[in-house]
Amino acid sequence: MFKPGTLFRLNRSCPSCGFVFERDHDEGFFLGSMSLNYGVTLVLFLLPVLLLWYYKVIGDTLAVVLAGVGAVGFPALFYRSSRSWWLMNYYFFFPHHLPANGGTGRAGQDDNT
């Protein structure tokens, strides 16, 4: 899904099968991956830091540093997974949009019926 040797650059389409990842008229398609990334960051990283701070396992300064670094670092490291998981979930719930199933993606009208 991603260009070789890069961390954040997405291929426009699959080099093997030609499946199109980026859509011309659907700029907000991967907005869900950002929400997924945000939610996972909150639940899997920031919530444990908060609980460790609340129960006095870690100090105030360490909690602030971990939360600050983690709020930027964890989403960056989780970026690739969240993009792929979002694409997987989309086609799991809307398999009729897959080109292999006769769909055209979301070109033109949104036909989520």
Wavefront OBJ file of the C-alpha trace (Angstrom):
o trace
v 0.000 0.000 0.000
v 2.878 2.356 0.727
v 5.783 3.373 -1.471
v 8.930 1.362 -0.699
v 11.440 3.188 1.470
v 8.900 5.745 2.735
v 6.934 5.853 5.937
v 3.988 8.054 4.981
v 3.692 8.110 1.168
v 0.781 6.070 -0.150
v 0.838 4.521 -3.610
v -1.954 5.727 -5.849
v -2.665 2.103 -6.758
v -1.376 -1.379 -5.990
v 1.755 -2.148 -8.033
v 0.730 -5.815 -8.331
v -2.978 -5.778 -9.144
v -3.718 -2.120 -9.975
v -6.313 -1.668 -7.197
v -6.762 2.100 -6.709
v -6.154 3.353 -3.158
v -6.377 7.114 -3.732
v -9.618 8.413 -5.171
v -9.847 11.543 -7.273
v -13.160 12.900 -5.977
v -13.108 11.579 -2.424
v -10.552 13.595 -0.471
v -12.105 12.696 2.879
v -12.040 8.928 2.365
v -9.170 8.351 4.788
v -10.576 10.727 7.401
v -11.820 7.621 9.194
v -8.260 6.338 9.469
v -7.326 9.528 11.270
v -10.198 9.001 13.719
v -9.152 5.385 14.191
v -5.573 6.472 14.821
v -6.746 9.097 17.323
v -8.945 6.623 19.190
v -6.253 3.958 19.402
v -3.754 6.548 20.630
v -6.146 7.617 23.383
v -7.077 4.117 24.507
v -3.794 2.242 24.098
v -1.305 4.952 25.006
v -2.684 8.023 26.745
v -5.182 6.220 28.989
v -2.510 3.906 30.482
v -0.233 6.921 31.085
v -3.116 8.716 32.792
v -3.895 5.693 34.974
v -0.245 5.230 35.925
v -0.088 8.916 36.904
v -3.403 8.781 38.785
v -2.328 5.799 40.884
v 1.059 7.469 41.558
v 3.085 4.814 39.734
v 4.802 7.562 37.732
v 5.451 11.185 38.653
v 3.918 14.344 37.233
v 6.863 15.301 35.046
v 7.266 11.826 33.563
v 3.531 11.620 32.858
v 3.557 14.966 31.033
v 6.646 14.018 29.007
v 5.254 10.581 28.112
v 1.880 12.051 27.155
v 3.461 14.785 25.026
v 5.912 12.526 23.226
v 3.340 9.755 22.879
v 0.640 12.057 21.530
v 2.921 12.838 18.582
v 5.033 9.692 18.299
v 2.400 6.969 18.689
v 0.107 8.265 15.892
v 3.119 8.604 13.588
v 4.158 5.012 14.251
v 0.571 3.758 13.943
v -0.137 5.712 10.727
v 0.475 2.867 8.272
v -1.641 0.405 10.253
v -4.534 2.813 10.654
v -4.650 3.541 6.900
v -4.686 -0.167 6.052
v -7.220 -1.032 8.751
v -9.521 1.734 7.561
v -9.394 0.465 3.972
v -10.026 -3.098 5.181
v -13.014 -2.028 7.303
v -14.510 0.033 4.513
v -14.531 -2.867 2.063
v -15.657 -5.279 4.773
v -18.819 -3.218 5.282
v -19.237 -2.184 1.629
v -17.997 -5.154 -0.428
v -20.179 -4.092 -3.353
v -17.793 -1.136 -3.867
v -14.873 -3.430 -4.668
v -14.022 -3.444 -8.379
v -13.813 -7.253 -8.255
v -17.480 -7.299 -7.169
v -18.558 -5.010 -9.988
v -18.338 -1.798 -7.983
v -16.740 1.410 -9.122
v -15.754 2.643 -5.684
v -17.455 5.904 -4.879
v -17.057 7.656 -8.205
v -19.937 10.032 -8.791
v -22.851 9.435 -6.448
v -22.546 7.816 -3.055
v -24.450 4.552 -3.398
v -24.118 3.109 0.099
v -27.483 1.370 -0.138
l 1 2 3 4 5 6 7 8 9 10 11 12 13 14 15 16 17 18 19 20 21 22 23 24 25 26 27 28 29 30 31 32 33 34 35 36 37 38 39 40 41 42 43 44 45 46 47 48 49 50 51 52 53 54 55 56 57 58 59 60 61 62 63 64 65 66 67 68 69 70 71 72 73 74 75 76 77 78 79 80 81 82 83 84 85 86 87 88 89 90 91 92 93 94 95 96 97 98 99 100 101 102 103 104 105 106 107 108 109 110 111 112 113
